[in-house]
Amino acid sequence: MARPIKETPVLTGKDARRFAEEMEKPKRYSQEEKERMQKARAVFQRNGIFL
């Protein structure tokens, strides 16, 4: 039987500010990095592993 999912704690103070700042500036990936990730995703899909 599955265990119940616990509540996610609320971020406060410095953690909340840092999280909000990080969400405002998304990470940029180079074209080479994007291609590498696409190739890895294709391998996972071929093998039936979905992320």
SEMIVO-895313 format. One line per field, with one value per residue: residue in three letters; x, z, y of N, C-alpha, C in turn. Coordinates in nm, 4 decimals, decimal comma, always signed. Each point is the difference from the previous one (the first is absolute). Example, Ala and Ser with C-alpha at 12.3 -4.5 7.8 and 13.67 -1.06 7.14 Angstrom:
// SEMIVO-895313
res	[ALA / SER]
nc1	[+1,3190 / -0,0350]
nc3	[+0,7800 / -0,0720]
nc2	[-0,5690 / +0,1050]
cac1	[-0,0890 / +0,0820]
cac3	[+0,0000 / +0,0060]
cac2	[+0,1190 / +0,1190]
cc1	[+0,0900 / -0,0770]
cc3	[+0,0000 / +0,0730]
cc2	[+0,1200 / +0,1090]
END
This chain:
// SEMIVO-895313
res	[MET / ALA / ARG / PRO / ILE / LYS / GLU / THR / PRO / VAL / LEU / THR / GLY / LYS / ASP / ALA / ARG / ARG / PHE / ALA / GLU / GLU / MET / GLU / LYS / PRO / LYS / ARG / TYR / SER / GLN / GLU / GLU / LYS / GLU / ARG / MET / GLN / LYS / ALA / ARG / ALA / VAL / PHE / GLN / ARG / ASN / GLY / ILE / PHE / LEU]
nc1	[+0,0838 / -0,0379 / +0,1071 / -0,0642 / -0,0300 / +0,1169 / -0,0422 / +0,0069 / +0,1170 / -0,0455 / +0,0502 / +0,0903 / +0,0029 / +0,1288 / -0,0480 / -0,1047 / +0,0788 / +0,0863 / -0,1031 / -0,0593 / +0,1187 / +0,0187 / -0,1258 / +0,0449 / +0,1093 / -0,0718 / +0,0444 / +0,1021 / -0,0375 / +0,1242 / +0,0171 / +0,1292 / -0,0249 / -0,0753 / +0,0929 / +0,0899 / -0,0799 / -0,0169 / +0,1306 / +0,0266 / -0,0873 / +0,0541 / +0,1156 / -0,0397 / -0,0480 / +0,1104 / +0,0543 / -0,0998 / +0,0967 / -0,1084 / +0,0527]
nc3	[+0,0000 / -0,0754 / +0,0282 / +0,0917 / -0,0880 / +0,0516 / +0,0787 / -0,1035 / +0,0624 / +0,0647 / -0,1072 / +0,0884 / +0,0224 / +0,0300 / +0,0412 / +0,0468 / +0,0486 / +0,0429 / +0,0407 / +0,0455 / +0,0466 / +0,0391 / +0,0393 / +0,0374 / +0,0227 / -0,1045 / +0,0150 / -0,0605 / -0,1005 / -0,0251 / -0,1272 / +0,0308 / +0,1098 / -0,0720 / -0,0946 / +0,0966 / +0,0551 / -0,1221 / -0,0222 / +0,1212 / -0,0238 / -0,1215 / +0,0623 / +0,0959 / -0,0966 / -0,0686 / +0,1213 / -0,0249 / +0,0198 / +0,0657 / -0,0219]
nc2	[-0,1172 / +0,0998 / +0,0692 / +0,0687 / +0,0915 / +0,0360 / +0,0973 / +0,0823 / +0,0134 / +0,1039 / +0,0622 / +0,0385 / +0,1284 / -0,0241 / -0,1160 / +0,0658 / +0,0937 / -0,0911 / -0,0722 / +0,1089 / +0,0353 / -0,1258 / +0,0095 / +0,1192 / -0,0706 / -0,0418 / -0,1233 / +0,0528 / -0,0766 / -0,0400 / +0,0286 / -0,0129 / +0,0698 / +0,0820 / -0,0047 / +0,0129 / +0,0915 / +0,0516 / -0,0212 / +0,0457 / +0,0959 / +0,0091 / -0,0117 / +0,0850 / +0,0765 / -0,0217 / +0,0209 / +0,0829 / +0,0892 / +0,0386 / +0,1193]
cac1	[-0,0838 / +0,0805 / -0,0001 / -0,0599 / +0,0952 / +0,0066 / -0,0118 / +0,1252 / +0,0196 / -0,0053 / +0,1268 / -0,0106 / +0,1248 / +0,1045 / -0,0266 / -0,1076 / +0,0558 / +0,0941 / -0,0796 / -0,0675 / +0,1027 / +0,0410 / -0,1099 / -0,0063 / +0,1063 / +0,0129 / +0,1325 / +0,0157 / +0,0827 / +0,0602 / -0,0574 / +0,0615 / -0,0600 / -0,1364 / +0,0103 / +0,0401 / -0,1172 / -0,0964 / +0,0488 / -0,0197 / -0,1446 / -0,0352 / +0,0470 / -0,0941 / -0,1279 / +0,0184 / +0,0116 / -0,1222 / +0,0160 / -0,0540 / +0,0265]
cac3	[+0,0000 / -0,0120 / +0,1142 / -0,0351 / -0,0349 / +0,1026 / -0,0487 / -0,0346 / +0,0899 / -0,0599 / +0,0086 / +0,0641 / +0,0225 / -0,1023 / -0,0963 / -0,0893 / -0,0874 / -0,0918 / -0,0949 / -0,0901 / -0,0881 / -0,0945 / -0,0940 / -0,0896 / -0,1003 / -0,0462 / -0,0470 / -0,1457 / -0,0472 / -0,1314 / -0,1035 / +0,0135 / +0,1160 / -0,0389 / -0,0893 / +0,0827 / +0,0772 / -0,0926 / -0,0342 / +0,1179 / +0,0101 / -0,1049 / +0,0457 / +0,1026 / -0,0639 / -0,0727 / +0,0964 / +0,0794 / +0,1296 / -0,0206 / +0,1103]
cac2	[+0,1172 / +0,1217 / +0,0915 / +0,1297 / +0,1060 / +0,1037 / +0,1365 / +0,0661 / +0,1136 / +0,1333 / +0,0717 / +0,1306 / +0,0719 / -0,0002 / -0,1074 / +0,0447 / +0,1048 / -0,0630 / -0,0780 / +0,0942 / +0,0569 / -0,1036 / -0,0231 / +0,1154 / -0,0069 / -0,1387 / -0,0386 / -0,0027 / -0,1102 / +0,0204 / -0,0851 / -0,1324 / -0,0653 / -0,0372 / -0,1162 / -0,1135 / -0,0415 / -0,0597 / -0,1332 / -0,0842 / -0,0247 / -0,0960 / -0,1319 / -0,0441 / -0,0357 / -0,1258 / -0,1082 / -0,0080 / +0,0682 / +0,1334 / +0,0925]
cc1	[+0,0889 / -0,0104 / -0,0645 / +0,1098 / -0,0063 / -0,0142 / +0,1383 / +0,0177 / +0,0001 / +0,1360 / -0,0237 / +0,1385 / +0,0956 / -0,0250 / -0,1056 / +0,0522 / +0,0940 / -0,0751 / -0,0668 / +0,0996 / +0,0428 / -0,1080 / -0,0115 / +0,1042 / +0,0213 / +0,1400 / +0,0003 / +0,0942 / +0,0557 / -0,0657 / +0,0558 / -0,0617 / -0,1427 / +0,0017 / +0,0362 / -0,1200 / -0,1047 / +0,0417 / -0,0209 / -0,1476 / -0,0439 / +0,0417 / -0,0967 / -0,1322 / +0,0102 / +0,0007 / -0,1230 / +0,0091 / -0,0450 / +0,0232 / -0,0969]
cc3	[+0,0000 / +0,1262 / -0,0424 / -0,0280 / +0,1071 / -0,0634 / -0,0295 / +0,0929 / -0,0774 / +0,0178 / +0,0637 / +0,0071 / -0,1180 / -0,1060 / -0,1016 / -0,0977 / -0,1044 / -0,1062 / -0,1021 / -0,0983 / -0,1054 / -0,1047 / -0,1017 / -0,1116 / -0,0437 / -0,0552 / -0,1529 / -0,0372 / -0,1375 / -0,0993 / +0,0095 / +0,1160 / -0,0318 / -0,0886 / +0,0780 / +0,0788 / -0,0895 / -0,0390 / +0,1164 / +0,0158 / -0,1029 / +0,0406 / +0,1051 / -0,0626 / -0,0752 / +0,0935 / +0,0901 / +0,1367 / -0,0208 / +0,1227 / -0,0062]
cc2	[+0,1244 / +0,0850 / +0,1318 / +0,1032 / +0,1079 / +0,1378 / +0,0558 / +0,1197 / +0,1328 / +0,0666 / +0,1366 / +0,0629 / -0,0027 / -0,1062 / +0,0421 / +0,1053 / -0,0615 / -0,0807 / +0,0922 / +0,0609 / -0,1007 / -0,0263 / +0,1139 / -0,0057 / -0,1450 / -0,0269 / -0,0080 / -0,1136 / +0,0330 / -0,0957 / -0,1418 / -0,0779 / -0,0455 / -0,1239 / -0,1264 / -0,0526 / -0,0664 / -0,1413 / -0,0964 / -0,0342 / -0,1036 / -0,1422 / -0,0555 / -0,0447 / -0,1318 / -0,1194 / -0,0109 / +0,0612 / +0,1434 / +0,0854 / +0,1137]
END
